[in-house]
Amino acid sequence: VFASELSVFTLTAITLERWHTITYALRLDRKIRLRHACIVMTAGWIFSSLAALLPTLGVSSYSKVSICLPMDVELLESQVFVVSLLLLNILAFFCVCGCYLSIYLTVR
């Protein structure tokens, strides 16, 4: 869970950075600084760590399915956790698709 959520977060952050850089290519005052990138990636690491640790603390469980995903949805908080992770991944997918479509239309 940690690796997959951090990968999704990183790919989304990189896509947003590329979209911002291409959209505002001629505006040097709109550049993203290294400090801001470090803050964003630190937030991603914290989010991914929490998402991976919650099943060990009783929210959902890694032992329900054999592929080590928290798919125990018997309790309401477990259902909310699993649905939230899935919705965040779907949102990230649409964000990446939208950004690349915008990049394509801008460059075209």
Rosetta blueprint (number, residue, H / E / L):
1 V L
2 F H
3 A H
4 S H
5 E H
6 L H
7 S H
8 V H
9 F H
10 T H
11 L H
12 T H
13 A H
14 I H
15 T H
16 L H
17 E H
18 R H
19 W H
20 H H
21 T H
22 I H
23 T H
24 Y L
25 A L
26 L L
27 R L
28 L H
29 D H
30 R H
31 K L
32 I L
33 R L
34 L H
35 R H
36 H H
37 A H
38 C H
39 I H
40 V H
41 M H
42 T H
43 A H
44 G H
45 W H
46 I H
47 F H
48 S H
49 S H
50 L H
51 A H
52 A H
53 L H
54 L H
55 P H
56 T H
57 L H
58 G L
59 V L
60 S L
61 S L
62 Y L
63 S L
64 K L
65 V L
66 S L
67 I L
68 C L
69 L L
70 P L
71 M L
72 D L
73 V L
74 E L
75 L L
76 L H
77 E H
78 S H
79 Q H
80 V H
81 F H
82 V H
83 V H
84 S H
85 L H
86 L H
87 L H
88 L H
89 N H
90 I H
91 L H
92 A H
93 F H
94 F H
95 C H
96 V H
97 C H
98 G H
99 C H
100 Y H
101 L H
102 S H
103 I H
104 Y H
105 L H
106 T H
107 V H
108 R L
